[in-house]
């Protein structure tokens, strides 16, 4: 929202590498946003698109792949999201989970790449941020 963005760049890319990453990202245009951070590439979340574009375009794995269990799943914000979304989550829908807690148990091992994991990758340099320091 507003200026709450950060821009990072990988220095030293050749023109061919930059084009390959851009083309890899473009190949996903038209896919929806993935509010479940689910492992398929049918729909993507923000940092997943960056990770996939560099993986497919250059063979570079940016950002550490984590699992949901590695994150703070006890925060009120996370609990509210799970409570709101669990019934439609692909891993929990169609009776696979009985409630938000059982859904969370099912998805704890889901792999994901967070925006923070990308920001902490030493190969990327921040060139702009609108966040408070």
C-alpha positions, 0 to 999 in steps of 0.5 A, spaced: 500 500 500 502 506 498 510 507 499 510 500 502 514 497 497 522 495 496 526 494 490 532 490 489 536 488 484 541 483 482 548 487 480 552 484 474 547 481 470 548 480 463 543 483 458 541 476 456 541 473 463 536 479 464 532 478 458 532 470 460 529 472 467 524 477 464 521 472 459 521 467 465 517 471 469 512 473 463 511 466 462 506 466 468 502 473 466 495 471 467 496 467 472 492 469 479 494 471 485 495 465 490 493 467 497 494 460 500 502 460 498 500 453 495 506 449 492 503 449 485 504 454 479 497 454 477 497 461 481 503 465 484 504 469 490 509 475 489 516 472 492 514 466 489 514 469 482 521 472 483 524 465 485 521 462 479 523 467 474 530 467 476 530 459 477 527 458 470 531 464 467 538 463 470 538 457 474 539 461 480 535 459 487 534 466 490 531 466 497 531 460 502 526 456 501 522 455 508 516 451 510 510 454 513 512 451 520 519 455 520 515 461 520 511 464 526 504 461 525 502 463 532 501 471 531 494 473 531 495 476 523 497 469 521 491 465 525 486 470 522 488 469 515 488 461 516 481 462 519 479 466 513 482 461 508 482 454 510 476 452 507 478 453 500 485 451 501 487 446 496 490 442 501 484 442 506 478 443 502 473 437 500 473 435 507 481 434 508 481 438 514 475 439 519 477 446 522 482 451 521 487 448 526 487 441 522 488 445 516 494 448 519 497 441 521 496 439 514 500 445 511 505 446 516 510 442 511 508 447 505 515 450 502 515 457 500 519 463 499 518 469 503 519 476 501 524 477 507 528 471 504 529 474 498 531 481 501 536 477 505 539 474 499 546 477 499 546 477 491 540 482 491 542 489 493 536 494 495 535 500 491 529 503 494 525 502 500 518 506 502 518 502 509 520 506 515 528 504 517 
